[in-house]
Amino acid sequence: MKSFFKKTITILSIILISLSVFSQNDTTEIIIMHTNDMHAKIDNFAQLKTVVDKYKAEYENVYLFSAGDIFTGNPVVDQYEDPGYPMIYLMNKMPYDISCIGNHEFDYGQAKLNERIKQASFPFISANIETSKNAVFKQPSGYYKFTTKNGITIGVLGLLQTGKNGYPDSSPLKMKNIIFHNPLKYIEKYKTYKDSSDIFICLSHLGLETDEKLAEEFPFFDVIIGAHSHSTLPKGIHKNNTFILQAGSYLKYCGVLTLKVADRKIVSEKDTLINLYKQNKNPEISKLIKDFNNNPGLNKVIGKAEKALTGKDELGSMMTDAMRDTLKCDIAFQNNGGIRIHEIPEGNILVKQVFELSPFGNTFVTYKMCPIKIKKLIKYAYEIHNKNALQVSGINIELITKNDKLKKIVLKDKDGKKLPFKFYTVAVNDYMANAYQLKFLRKGKNTGLLDANATINYIKKHSPLNYKGTKRIFVK
């Protein structure tokens, strides 16, 4: 009898051990590394390569995702003989597995985007882009599926933000014959895609606020890997059973999502951000970056800043002064979104800094406007973001608000007197001329003059510059 019980206990022990081993073996660990809003910043790719190689050496299922806006923001890349190519070359070296299309992917034009996508060893996706037969840009896929070695499937859907004008935040001139569906109104049709994959991920270029709305209204994604708002989420956030992630911007961080999957369901998830500045550099990638950065033309001194130009008021005042000086117009406006750096430090000013400030290659468009139309322009820009969104040269502006709502606009000349009623020559950049939905902006004259070139010439002409404390638009 004792022998029987001993045998029975032994058999049960073997079964329990076997079940335990089976259970452990049945758990699949998946690592999804992710970056977003790199904006052509290449200097940390050497560290990223080190981190990617480390994870691939330790884990079996490792992927590297980009959530878009890989271009625009670094003259070394933007002014390269084949604009944007250094980013694709370095991303192939990591290698990336997939990228969502961001709004700034269109900044070089549709033909260039086609070329960059063709050069990439990974797919670019976006589900809410629809090209017409006349579009230069080739229709992208909206969805891509990965399968781990043991058969776990990862479905990835891409989404791109749209603004109030129906376009992503780039020049509409560069997106002709393309329809951009509102992502929140278009997403419902992809609900059933969750049924065809074990893990369903949205690679989102919508911004954190919209990602949260997406999770609230359409809770069928397991994970949203986000971008566009440049948000830094150290551990991610949970919203309505959806894990929302974002890894800052400019390749400062790499996010590492660790998923544990059992019986084809996520049983554990965590996300951490790795500070790439604190990682060792891969020697091969370091040399490639050094070669790309070796551009004497961009490091040429063009003038001097007597005091640092800090913030959008000071930088925007200098930019609009350059517009007015170049065009000999009465008034010039610059949108805050087109001011892409925070500061030009005191000391020598380089060509490179101007292209960092104005990376989009915008041209100037001129109009004849009376004060009524000038106010309409200011009001439209304010209401886009519910705050002042412009800088100006030639006049001063008072914005009277109540509870952040714009109630009154007061235009004053440089002497502080009310701006007389007459027609003025007013300049804006071609992004504003085409993105702002104001009928009178359709009748402008495009000068063909590039904004960065105008700023370079202005700095040469008026150096040393001192815009300390300059402010021309006052919110009251």
SEPADO-265063 format. One record per residue (C-alpha): chain; x, y, z; residue number from 1. Coordinates in pm, 1 decimal, padded with zeros to 6 digits, always signed. Layout:
BEGIN
[A,[X,Y,Z],NUM]
...
END
This chain:
BEGIN
[A,[+00000.0,+00000.0,+00000.0],1]
[A,[+00281.7,+00236.8,+00093.8],2]
[A,[+00452.0,+00147.3,-00231.2],3]
[A,[+00131.5,+00235.8,-00417.8],4]
[A,[+00109.4,+00577.3,-00249.5],5]
[A,[+00477.6,+00642.4,-00314.4],6]
[A,[+00432.7,+00561.0,-00682.0],7]
[A,[+00120.2,+00774.4,-00700.0],8]
[A,[+00294.3,+01070.9,-00533.3],9]
[A,[+00592.6,+01028.3,-00765.5],10]
[A,[+00368.2,+01023.2,-01073.3],11]
[A,[+00176.1,+01331.7,-00951.6],12]
[A,[+00504.3,+01512.8,-00884.4],13]
[A,[+00625.4,+01432.9,-01235.5],14]
[A,[+00294.6,+01556.1,-01379.5],15]
[A,[+00308.0,+01879.8,-01176.3],16]
[A,[+00669.8,+01941.9,-01275.5],17]
[A,[+00581.7,+01872.2,-01637.8],18]
[A,[+00286.0,+02111.2,-01622.5],19]
[A,[+00508.5,+02376.9,-01464.6],20]
[A,[+00771.3,+02335.7,-01734.3],21]
[A,[+00502.8,+02340.5,-02004.5],22]
[A,[+00352.1,+02653.8,-01854.9],23]
[A,[+00689.2,+02827.0,-01848.4],24]
[A,[+00769.9,+02719.5,-02200.6],25]
[A,[+00424.6,+02833.7,-02315.9],26]
[A,[+00497.4,+03194.6,-02210.4],27]
[A,[+00643.6,+03401.4,-02491.5],28]
[A,[+00839.6,+03717.1,-02412.4],29]
[A,[+00825.7,+03986.2,-02680.6],30]
[A,[+01036.5,+04302.8,-02678.9],31]
[A,[+00917.7,+04599.2,-02886.6],32]
[A,[+01166.6,+04885.5,-02886.7],33]
[A,[+01021.4,+05215.7,-03005.1],34]
[A,[+01119.9,+05570.6,-03098.7],35]
[A,[+00920.8,+05865.1,-03229.1],36]
[A,[+00962.8,+06219.5,-03359.9],37]
[A,[+01332.6,+06179.9,-03436.1],38]
[A,[+01320.2,+06481.0,-03671.2],39]
[A,[+01644.1,+06389.6,-03848.2],40]
[A,[+01853.8,+06394.2,-03528.5],41]
[A,[+02120.4,+06138.4,-03611.6],42]
[A,[+02379.6,+06175.0,-03333.8],43]
[A,[+02233.0,+05909.4,-03100.5],44]
[A,[+02199.9,+05633.7,-03358.6],45]
[A,[+02536.5,+05492.8,-03245.1],46]
[A,[+02397.0,+05446.7,-02892.6],47]
[A,[+02068.3,+05309.8,-03024.3],48]
[A,[+02258.4,+05044.2,-03218.8],49]
[A,[+02436.2,+04936.3,-02899.9],50]
[A,[+02105.1,+04901.7,-02714.9],51]
[A,[+01930.0,+04716.3,-02998.3],52]
[A,[+02218.7,+04470.5,-03033.1],53]
[A,[+02216.9,+04409.2,-02656.4],54]
[A,[+01846.7,+04319.5,-02651.6],55]
[A,[+01874.3,+04101.8,-02960.5],56]
[A,[+02157.9,+03909.5,-02797.2],57]
[A,[+01948.4,+03844.3,-02485.1],58]
[A,[+01598.2,+03787.8,-02624.9],59]
[A,[+01456.0,+03590.1,-02912.9],60]
[A,[+01165.0,+03814.4,-03017.9],61]
[A,[+01288.6,+04173.1,-03054.0],62]
[A,[+01139.9,+04439.3,-03282.6],63]
[A,[+01219.0,+04807.2,-03340.2],64]
[A,[+00930.3,+05042.6,-03429.1],65]
[A,[+00921.1,+05409.7,-03531.9],66]
[A,[+00603.5,+05611.9,-03476.4],67]
[A,[+00686.0,+05869.6,-03743.1],68]
[A,[+00833.4,+06215.0,-03808.6],69]
[A,[+01172.7,+06079.8,-03893.2],70]
[A,[+01253.5,+06378.4,-04118.7],71]
[A,[+01299.2,+06756.8,-04085.1],72]
[A,[+01494.2,+06933.0,-03813.8],73]
[A,[+01862.0,+06867.7,-03885.0],74]
[A,[+02026.9,+07045.7,-04181.9],75]
[A,[+02281.0,+06763.3,-04214.3],76]
[A,[+01986.6,+06546.1,-04323.6],77]
[A,[+01747.7,+06805.2,-04470.3],78]
[A,[+02013.2,+06973.9,-04686.3],79]
[A,[+02180.5,+06648.7,-04789.3],80]
[A,[+02214.3,+06608.5,-05166.8],81]
[A,[+01939.0,+06345.6,-05145.3],82]
[A,[+01723.1,+06495.9,-04866.7],83]
[A,[+01640.5,+06254.8,-04588.2],84]
[A,[+01862.7,+05971.3,-04709.1],85]
[A,[+02097.6,+05968.2,-04404.8],86]
[A,[+01799.3,+05883.8,-04181.8],87]
[A,[+01692.3,+05588.2,-04394.8],88]
[A,[+02050.0,+05464.6,-04423.6],89]
[A,[+02099.8,+05470.6,-04046.9],90]
[A,[+01754.9,+05324.7,-03971.5],91]
[A,[+01836.7,+05033.3,-04205.1],92]
[A,[+02154.8,+04977.7,-04005.3],93]
[A,[+01971.8,+04935.1,-03672.2],94]
[A,[+01760.5,+04775.7,-03834.3],95]
[A,[+01408.2,+04912.4,-03787.1],96]
[A,[+01119.1,+04675.9,-03852.6],97]
[A,[+00841.4,+04926.8,-03930.0],98]
[A,[+00751.9,+05296.6,-03925.7],99]
[A,[+00426.5,+05486.4,-03918.2],100]
[A,[+00409.2,+05779.6,-04161.9],101]
[A,[+00431.7,+06111.0,-03975.7],102]
[A,[+00317.0,+06452.3,-04096.8],103]
[A,[+00674.4,+06568.7,-04159.3],104]
[A,[+00744.7,+06274.3,-04387.9],105]
[A,[+00583.6,+06490.0,-04659.9],106]
[A,[+00815.5,+06789.0,-04610.3],107]
[A,[+01049.7,+06693.9,-04895.2],108]
[A,[+00758.5,+06636.0,-05132.8],109]
[A,[+00576.5,+06324.3,-05250.7],110]
[A,[+00838.8,+06209.6,-05501.4],111]
[A,[+01116.7,+06222.8,-05241.3],112]
[A,[+00902.1,+06034.8,-04992.2],113]
[A,[+00848.1,+05760.1,-05249.6],114]
[A,[+01224.8,+05736.5,-05296.6],115]
[A,[+01295.6,+05720.7,-04921.5],116]
[A,[+01032.8,+05448.1,-04870.2],117]
[A,[+01179.5,+05247.6,-05157.5],118]
[A,[+01526.2,+05271.1,-04998.3],119]
[A,[+01400.3,+05152.8,-04658.8],120]
[A,[+01438.2,+04789.3,-04559.5],121]
[A,[+01120.0,+04822.8,-04351.5],122]
[A,[+00758.8,+04916.3,-04438.4],123]
[A,[+00592.8,+05254.8,-04384.4],124]
[A,[+00224.5,+05227.6,-04292.2],125]
[A,[-00078.0,+05453.6,-04248.0],126]
[A,[-00439.4,+05337.8,-04262.1],127]
[A,[-00608.6,+05676.6,-04304.3],128]
[A,[-00420.6,+05789.4,-04616.3],129]
[A,[-00594.1,+05748.3,-04951.8],130]
[A,[-00418.1,+05852.1,-05270.8],131]
[A,[-00602.1,+05947.4,-05589.0],132]
[A,[-00490.9,+05846.1,-05937.8],133]
[A,[-00323.1,+06186.6,-05978.9],134]
[A,[-00117.9,+06166.8,-05660.6],135]
[A,[+00257.9,+06131.4,-05692.8],136]
[A,[+00279.9,+05952.1,-05358.8],137]
[A,[+00215.1,+05579.0,-05383.8],138]
[A,[-00065.8,+05432.7,-05174.0],139]
[A,[+00080.3,+05295.4,-04848.7],140]
[A,[-00041.8,+04990.2,-04666.4],141]
[A,[-00232.8,+05062.9,-04349.1],142]
[A,[-00153.9,+04738.2,-04170.7],143]
[A,[+00134.0,+04497.0,-04122.5],144]
[A,[+00160.5,+04168.4,-03934.5],145]
[A,[+00460.9,+04013.1,-03760.8],146]
[A,[+00481.8,+03651.5,-03647.6],147]
[A,[+00720.8,+03531.6,-03378.2],148]
[A,[+00914.1,+03209.4,-03423.9],149]
[A,[+00661.8,+03018.6,-03214.5],150]
[A,[+00361.9,+03158.6,-03403.7],151]
[A,[+00242.9,+03457.0,-03193.8],152]
[A,[+00102.6,+03720.2,-03432.1],153]
[A,[+00144.4,+04097.6,-03385.6],154]
[A,[-00086.5,+04313.4,-03595.0],155]
[A,[+00021.5,+04676.9,-03641.1],156]
[A,[-00205.7,+04952.9,-03772.2],157]
[A,[-00070.9,+05297.5,-03860.6],158]
[A,[-00262.0,+05624.9,-03812.6],159]
[A,[-00168.0,+05982.5,-03907.1],160]
[A,[-00303.8,+06301.5,-03751.0],161]
[A,[-00512.3,+06554.2,-03942.9],162]
[A,[-00565.6,+06921.5,-03861.5],163]
[A,[-00867.5,+07146.9,-03888.3],164]
[A,[-00795.9,+07194.7,-04258.8],165]
[A,[-00813.1,+06819.6,-04322.5],166]
[A,[-00438.2,+06784.2,-04376.4],167]
[A,[-00156.3,+06667.0,-04152.8],168]
[A,[+00062.0,+06947.9,-04016.3],169]
[A,[+00271.1,+07003.9,-04326.2],170]
[A,[+00230.6,+07224.2,-04631.3],171]
[A,[-00084.5,+07128.4,-04826.8],172]
[A,[+00109.7,+07211.5,-05142.0],173]
[A,[+00313.6,+06897.3,-05083.0],174]
[A,[+00011.3,+06673.4,-05033.3],175]
[A,[-00196.8,+06737.8,-05344.0],176]
[A,[-00437.4,+06464.3,-05458.2],177]
[A,[-00414.9,+06280.3,-05126.2],178]
[A,[-00713.5,+06231.7,-04895.9],179]
[A,[-00641.4,+06217.3,-04523.2],180]
[A,[-00934.7,+06064.0,-04340.4],181]
[A,[-01006.7,+06180.8,-03987.1],182]
[A,[-00846.5,+05898.4,-03784.9],183]
[A,[-01112.4,+05891.8,-03512.1],184]
[A,[-01392.0,+05875.3,-03768.2],185]
[A,[-01214.4,+05617.2,-03983.0],186]
[A,[-01082.4,+05372.8,-03724.6],187]
[A,[-01406.1,+05175.4,-03666.4],188]
[A,[-01361.6,+04986.6,-03994.2],189]
[A,[-01045.1,+04824.4,-03854.0],190]
[A,[-01208.4,+04688.7,-03538.7],191]
[A,[-01222.1,+04331.9,-03672.2],192]
[A,[-00845.9,+04332.9,-03735.5],193]
[A,[-00800.3,+04252.8,-03367.1],194]
[A,[-00954.5,+03910.0,-03432.7],195]
[A,[-00679.8,+03819.3,-03678.5],196]
[A,[-00385.6,+03884.5,-03446.0],197]
[A,[-00287.2,+03784.9,-03094.0],198]
[A,[-00153.8,+04131.9,-03015.7],199]
[A,[-00303.9,+04439.5,-03181.9],200]
[A,[-00089.1,+04755.3,-03179.1],201]
[A,[-00164.6,+05103.7,-03308.5],202]
[A,[+00145.3,+05279.8,-03434.2],203]
[A,[+00001.2,+05626.0,-03388.1],204]
[A,[+00113.7,+05965.2,-03511.0],205]
[A,[-00184.0,+06140.3,-03351.0],206]
[A,[-00050.2,+06298.3,-03032.0],207]
[A,[-00109.5,+06191.7,-02671.6],208]
[A,[-00442.6,+06370.2,-02629.6],209]
[A,[-00587.5,+06194.3,-02935.4],210]
[A,[-00433.5,+05861.4,-02833.1],211]
[A,[-00627.1,+05886.0,-02506.6],212]
[A,[-00948.6,+05958.1,-02697.8],213]
[A,[-00873.0,+05662.4,-02923.0],214]
[A,[-00836.2,+05434.1,-02621.3],215]
[A,[-01157.5,+05565.3,-02466.0],216]
[A,[-01374.4,+05541.5,-02776.0],217]
[A,[-01220.9,+05241.2,-02954.7],218]
[A,[-01071.5,+05011.3,-02689.0],219]
[A,[-00967.9,+04733.0,-02921.6],220]
[A,[-00593.5,+04802.6,-02928.1],221]
[A,[-00372.9,+04628.6,-02674.7],222]
[A,[-00102.6,+04892.8,-02711.2],223]
[A,[-00079.2,+05239.7,-02867.1],224]
[A,[+00276.6,+05345.5,-02949.3],225]
[A,[+00241.8,+05719.5,-02998.2],226]
[A,[+00409.8,+06026.5,-03143.5],227]
[A,[+00347.9,+06383.7,-03265.9],228]
[A,[+00307.1,+06548.4,-02923.5],229]
[A,[+00669.6,+06470.1,-02825.9],230]
[A,[+00542.6,+06335.6,-02492.9],231]
[A,[+00779.0,+06158.3,-02254.9],232]
[A,[+00598.7,+05876.6,-02072.9],233]
[A,[+00857.3,+05702.5,-01848.6],234]
[A,[+00637.8,+05398.5,-01778.8],235]
[A,[+00348.7,+05447.8,-02020.0],236]
[A,[-00010.2,+05505.5,-01909.3],237]
[A,[-00315.2,+05278.0,-01901.5],238]
[A,[-00643.0,+05403.7,-02040.5],239]
[A,[-00949.6,+05180.9,-02077.6],240]
[A,[-00740.0,+04859.7,-02087.6],241]
[A,[-00507.7,+05009.1,-02349.2],242]
[A,[-00136.4,+05065.8,-02279.2],243]
[A,[-00030.3,+05404.8,-02424.3],244]
[A,[+00340.2,+05472.3,-02481.2],245]
[A,[+00555.0,+05754.7,-02613.7],246]
[A,[+00932.1,+05811.0,-02595.3],247]
[A,[+00985.3,+06187.4,-02608.7],248]
[A,[+01157.3,+06317.0,-02923.5],249]
[A,[+01486.0,+06375.6,-03106.8],250]
[A,[+01615.1,+06025.9,-03024.1],251]
[A,[+01688.7,+06118.6,-02663.2],252]
[A,[+01518.8,+05798.3,-02551.8],253]
[A,[+01435.6,+05453.6,-02677.9],254]
[A,[+01126.3,+05292.7,-02530.1],255]
[A,[+01138.2,+04923.5,-02444.5],256]
[A,[+00802.4,+04747.4,-02423.7],257]
[A,[+00818.3,+04402.2,-02265.3],258]
[A,[+00517.9,+04178.7,-02325.8],259]
[A,[+00466.5,+03832.4,-02183.1],260]
[A,[+00212.5,+03624.8,-02372.1],261]
[A,[+00050.5,+03299.5,-02256.6],262]
[A,[-00226.4,+03116.5,-02441.9],263]
[A,[-00203.2,+03392.7,-02702.8],264]
[A,[-00300.0,+03660.6,-02448.4],265]
[A,[-00091.0,+03933.3,-02287.7],266]
[A,[-00040.1,+03839.1,-01923.0],267]
[A,[+00224.5,+04099.6,-01838.5],268]
[A,[+00331.5,+04432.5,-01986.6],269]
[A,[+00574.6,+04705.6,-01892.1],270]
[A,[+00749.6,+04991.4,-02069.7],271]
[A,[+01072.1,+05166.8,-01977.7],272]
[A,[+01265.6,+05449.0,-02140.1],273]
[A,[+01638.3,+05415.8,-02199.9],274]
[A,[+01834.8,+05741.8,-02197.6],275]
[A,[+02048.2,+05706.6,-02509.9],276]
[A,[+02291.7,+05977.5,-02401.2],277]
[A,[+02408.9,+05740.7,-02125.2],278]
[A,[+02480.5,+05444.2,-02356.1],279]
[A,[+02802.8,+05337.7,-02525.1],280]
[A,[+02846.0,+05413.6,-02894.6],281]
[A,[+02874.3,+05155.0,-03168.4],282]
[A,[+03204.0,+05237.3,-03348.9],283]
[A,[+03080.7,+05161.5,-03701.3],284]
[A,[+02770.5,+05379.8,-03666.5],285]
[A,[+02975.8,+05655.7,-03497.3],286]
[A,[+03198.0,+05678.1,-03803.2],287]
[A,[+02899.9,+05699.3,-04037.1],288]
[A,[+02748.7,+05980.0,-03829.0],289]
[A,[+03079.4,+06167.1,-03826.2],290]
[A,[+03096.3,+06145.3,-04205.3],291]
[A,[+02740.3,+06279.5,-04242.6],292]
[A,[+02812.1,+06564.3,-03999.6],293]
[A,[+03124.4,+06670.7,-04188.1],294]
[A,[+02960.7,+06952.6,-04387.9],295]
[A,[+03179.8,+07269.0,-04400.9],296]
[A,[+02909.0,+07470.6,-04576.9],297]
[A,[+02670.9,+07432.3,-04284.2],298]
[A,[+02939.7,+07530.7,-04030.3],299]
[A,[+03016.7,+07863.4,-04199.5],300]
[A,[+02988.6,+08172.4,-03974.6],301]
[A,[+02743.0,+08430.2,-04113.8],302]
[A,[+02717.0,+08675.8,-03826.2],303]
[A,[+02702.4,+08725.6,-03453.5],304]
[A,[+02441.9,+08739.2,-03178.7],305]
[A,[+02528.7,+09013.1,-02930.2],306]
[A,[+02282.6,+08852.5,-02688.2],307]
[A,[+02121.4,+08509.1,-02711.7],308]
[A,[+01795.1,+08503.6,-02909.1],309]
[A,[+01571.4,+08300.0,-02680.9],310]
[A,[+01212.0,+08188.8,-02731.2],311]
[A,[+00963.2,+08237.7,-03009.7],312]
[A,[+00915.8,+08612.2,-02949.9],313]
[A,[+01281.3,+08698.3,-03003.0],314]
[A,[+01349.5,+08443.4,-03277.9],315]
[A,[+01019.5,+08517.5,-03453.4],316]
[A,[+01084.3,+08891.9,-03440.8],317]
[A,[+01417.8,+08839.1,-03613.1],318]
[A,[+01263.3,+08609.8,-03875.7],319]
[A,[+00980.4,+08851.4,-03958.5],320]
[A,[+01224.0,+09142.5,-03970.4],321]
[A,[+01420.1,+08940.8,-04225.9],322]
[A,[+01101.1,+08889.7,-04428.3],323]
[A,[+01016.0,+09259.5,-04423.5],324]
[A,[+01371.9,+09365.7,-04502.3],325]
[A,[+01392.7,+09122.5,-04795.7],326]
[A,[+01051.0,+09198.7,-04944.8],327]
[A,[+01032.6,+09568.4,-04852.3],328]
[A,[+00678.0,+09503.0,-04729.6],329]
[A,[+00486.3,+09681.6,-04453.0],330]
[A,[+00400.4,+09385.8,-04229.1],331]
[A,[+00526.4,+09027.2,-04201.5],332]
[A,[+00389.5,+08728.7,-04007.5],333]
[A,[+00554.3,+08402.1,-03901.9],334]
[A,[+00364.3,+08109.0,-03747.1],335]
[A,[+00507.1,+07982.1,-03417.9],336]
[A,[+00495.9,+07623.4,-03545.0],337]
[A,[+00757.9,+07712.6,-03805.6],338]
[A,[+01007.6,+07827.8,-03539.8],339]
[A,[+01183.5,+07499.1,-03473.1],340]
[A,[+01453.3,+07577.4,-03216.8],341]
[A,[+01439.6,+07746.9,-02878.2],342]
[A,[+01755.3,+07954.4,-02894.4],343]
[A,[+02040.0,+08094.4,-03099.9],344]
[A,[+02312.2,+08134.2,-02834.2],345]
[A,[+02523.5,+08443.5,-02788.3],346]
[A,[+02825.4,+08446.0,-03021.2],347]
[A,[+02885.5,+08335.5,-03376.9],348]
[A,[+02581.4,+08232.8,-03585.0],349]
[A,[+02628.1,+07944.1,-03828.9],350]
[A,[+02442.3,+07859.9,-04149.2],351]
[A,[+02343.1,+07534.7,-03979.2],352]
[A,[+02156.5,+07719.8,-03704.2],353]
[A,[+01937.3,+07905.7,-03951.7],354]
[A,[+01835.1,+07583.8,-04124.5],355]
[A,[+01759.4,+07434.7,-03783.2],356]
[A,[+01542.1,+07738.6,-03714.0],357]
[A,[+01365.4,+07722.2,-04053.3],358]
[A,[+01393.8,+07364.7,-04188.1],359]
[A,[+01086.1,+07349.1,-04412.0],360]
[A,[+01201.8,+07542.4,-04717.8],361]
[A,[+00900.6,+07775.9,-04706.1],362]
[A,[+00867.5,+08062.0,-04952.0],363]
[A,[+00703.7,+08402.1,-04898.3],364]
[A,[+00361.4,+08506.3,-05025.5],365]
[A,[+00251.5,+08871.5,-05031.0],366]
[A,[-00094.2,+09031.6,-05016.0],367]
[A,[-00266.3,+09365.1,-05002.4],368]
[A,[-00462.3,+09369.4,-04676.3],369]
[A,[-00664.1,+09622.6,-04483.7],370]
[A,[-00675.8,+09604.5,-04099.8],371]
[A,[-00999.5,+09401.0,-04116.0],372]
[A,[-00829.2,+09119.1,-04306.2],373]
[A,[-00517.5,+09142.2,-04090.7],374]
[A,[-00739.2,+09084.8,-03785.5],375]
[A,[-00906.1,+08786.4,-03954.3],376]
[A,[-00562.9,+08632.1,-04010.5],377]
[A,[-00462.8,+08687.3,-03646.7],378]
[A,[-00796.3,+08550.1,-03520.0],379]
[A,[-00772.1,+08235.9,-03733.3],380]
[A,[-00417.8,+08164.7,-03611.4],381]
[A,[-00519.4,+08219.6,-03247.9],382]
[A,[-00816.1,+07985.0,-03269.2],383]
[A,[-00610.8,+07696.3,-03411.7],384]
[A,[-00443.6,+07644.9,-03073.2],385]
[A,[-00660.9,+07867.4,-02853.7],386]
[A,[-00356.7,+08091.8,-02798.5],387]
[A,[-00137.2,+08328.5,-02991.3],388]
[A,[+00025.8,+08139.6,-03275.4],389]
[A,[+00206.0,+08420.2,-03460.3],390]
[A,[+00503.9,+08654.5,-03457.9],391]
[A,[+00504.1,+08986.2,-03643.1],392]
[A,[+00717.6,+09268.2,-03781.3],393]
[A,[+00595.7,+09617.5,-03875.7],394]
[A,[+00318.2,+09652.0,-03615.3],395]
[A,[+00237.8,+09573.6,-03253.9],396]
[A,[-00070.4,+09372.8,-03157.4],397]
[A,[-00282.1,+09351.9,-02843.8],398]
[A,[-00503.0,+09046.1,-02798.0],399]
[A,[-00779.1,+09101.4,-02544.3],400]
[A,[-00896.1,+08766.8,-02405.6],401]
[A,[-01139.6,+08629.3,-02150.2],402]
[A,[-01103.1,+08272.1,-02025.5],403]
[A,[-00850.9,+08217.0,-02307.8],404]
[A,[-01112.7,+08317.6,-02566.8],405]
[A,[-01010.4,+08596.6,-02802.8],406]
[A,[-01247.9,+08891.8,-02762.6],407]
[A,[-01074.7,+09183.4,-02932.5],408]
[A,[-00770.8,+09258.2,-03150.5],409]
[A,[-00600.3,+09599.3,-03137.6],410]
[A,[-00349.0,+09684.3,-03410.2],411]
[A,[-00093.0,+09955.4,-03339.6],412]
[A,[+00188.4,+10107.6,-03540.3],413]
[A,[+00545.1,+10107.4,-03412.8],414]
[A,[+00480.8,+10434.4,-03226.0],415]
[A,[+00194.3,+10278.6,-03032.1],416]
[A,[-00082.0,+10458.6,-03221.1],417]
[A,[-00388.7,+10286.9,-03367.7],418]
[A,[-00306.0,+10146.2,-03710.9],419]
[A,[-00463.4,+10370.1,-03976.8],420]
[A,[-00717.4,+10215.5,-04211.7],421]
[A,[-00549.6,+10163.6,-04549.3],422]
[A,[-00413.0,+09875.8,-04754.9],423]
[A,[-00077.6,+09732.7,-04647.1],424]
[A,[+00159.4,+09492.9,-04817.2],425]
[A,[+00158.3,+09189.1,-04589.5],426]
[A,[+00386.4,+08883.9,-04617.0],427]
[A,[+00333.0,+08532.3,-04478.1],428]
[A,[+00504.4,+08203.0,-04554.8],429]
[A,[+00350.5,+07962.6,-04804.0],430]
[A,[+00255.6,+07716.5,-04528.1],431]
[A,[+00022.6,+07976.2,-04375.8],432]
[A,[-00102.1,+08076.8,-04721.3],433]
[A,[-00210.7,+07722.0,-04798.4],434]
[A,[-00291.0,+07570.8,-04459.2],435]
[A,[-00504.9,+07854.0,-04325.2],436]
[A,[-00860.5,+07825.1,-04453.9],437]
[A,[-00914.8,+08193.8,-04534.7],438]
[A,[-01047.2,+08272.1,-04882.3],439]
[A,[-00846.2,+08590.3,-04926.7],440]
[A,[-00522.3,+08394.4,-04876.6],441]
[A,[-00580.9,+08224.0,-05212.3],442]
[A,[-00504.9,+08547.4,-05395.2],443]
[A,[-00148.5,+08605.5,-05285.6],444]
[A,[+00167.8,+08640.7,-05491.6],445]
[A,[+00431.9,+08377.8,-05420.8],446]
[A,[+00772.3,+08544.1,-05440.8],447]
[A,[+00964.2,+08215.1,-05460.3],448]
[A,[+01213.3,+08346.7,-05202.2],449]
[A,[+01315.5,+08088.0,-04941.2],450]
[A,[+01275.6,+08183.3,-04575.9],451]
[A,[+01611.2,+08045.1,-04458.8],452]
[A,[+01800.1,+08231.2,-04732.6],453]
[A,[+01627.6,+08556.5,-04637.9],454]
[A,[+01724.8,+08505.9,-04273.2],455]
[A,[+02086.7,+08426.4,-04364.1],456]
[A,[+02115.4,+08743.6,-04573.0],457]
[A,[+01951.1,+08951.2,-04300.7],458]
[A,[+02195.5,+08823.5,-04036.5],459]
[A,[+02491.2,+08902.6,-04262.8],460]
[A,[+02355.0,+09251.4,-04324.7],461]
[A,[+02254.8,+09345.2,-03969.4],462]
[A,[+02505.7,+09160.0,-03751.2],463]
[A,[+02562.6,+09183.3,-03460.0],464]
[A,[+02201.0,+09111.3,-03361.2],465]
[A,[+02037.5,+09202.2,-03031.7],466]
[A,[+01669.7,+09104.8,-02984.8],467]
[A,[+01685.0,+09078.1,-02607.3],468]
[A,[+01335.9,+09132.4,-02464.6],469]
[A,[+01173.9,+09197.0,-02802.6],470]
[A,[+00800.7,+09126.8,-02795.8],471]
[A,[+00538.4,+09259.0,-03037.0],472]
[A,[+00222.5,+09062.6,-02959.9],473]
[A,[+00072.3,+09110.3,-02615.0],474]
[A,[-00203.7,+08893.5,-02470.2],475]
[A,[-00418.3,+09069.3,-02210.6],476]
END
